[in-house]
């Protein structure tokens, strides 16, 4: 029993960044680590889903219930365009347990969003040992901005849902009354939130591609008109059949793309200035770059990882 306990403790120590700073593991250890991180992430999502399920029917202080937040855009439609017209505003349940499944779906979605720092950290903790220090810094920045942009896109979509619904329900004129089934309506709202949230990640992707040297500001500035055209075409395909949400998404993407282009312009100017100060552009094609780099032994790398600083070509470039 003692040997088994010592073996588990040894494996745990090998997975620890404090005892294993360079993250070296065997394939089996990587699989075990992935299983552990995945388990923690799933537990976080399940815990968030339980809280979201309870939140669906209950207010939390001044915060309205999740059910009120979801049905809010539908209830914002003028009463003469809804069915039934008399209050309270209700959705239609057509099959048994449809309301339960909707509450479960919305609760899990809200829980995954609220607990996203937990499962994103588990993902980060799994891949971080294989990254250089600069890459870790960029990854953390990327995750932070990606979360903020996704939330911004989802909030914009939520604000636009009532206007989109009002336009869509007016297509039939007076020949139709609108009574959404709960499942169809919730799927419509969640898909619109997802579309706007993911779309707002595109400018961040452009910036990251520029950071790693795939595209430059000079190239992007030549493609500006084409990128704006693609943004409008993309918005027309992914949004519902109303011009309001299409123009809102296309306009937001255009502004974000222009902001991303200005960020790449500043980055390329700084990069060109550094290269000019180092005079690397004046080197001949067959002349080696003046790197002050001495390869280290495995023992030196271990000592450096424990407390010192390791010189790395990736840090120089």
Secondary structure, 3 states (H helix, E strand, C coil): CHHHHHHHHHHHHHHCCCCCCCCCCCHHHHHHHHHHHHHHHHHHHHHHHHHHHHHCCCCECCECCHHHHHHHHHHCCCHHHECCCCCCCCCECCCCCHHHHHHHHHHHHHHHHHCHHHHHHHHHHHHHHHCCHHHHHHHHHHHHHHHHHHHHHHHHHHHHHHHHHHHHHCCCHHHCCECCEHHHHHHHHHHHHHHHHHHCCHHHHHHHHHHCCCCCHHHHHHCHHHHHHHHHHHHHHHCCCCHHHHHHHHHHHHHHHHHHHHHHHHHHHHHHHHHHHHCHHHCCCCCCCCCCCCCCCHHHHHHHHHCCCCCCHHHHC
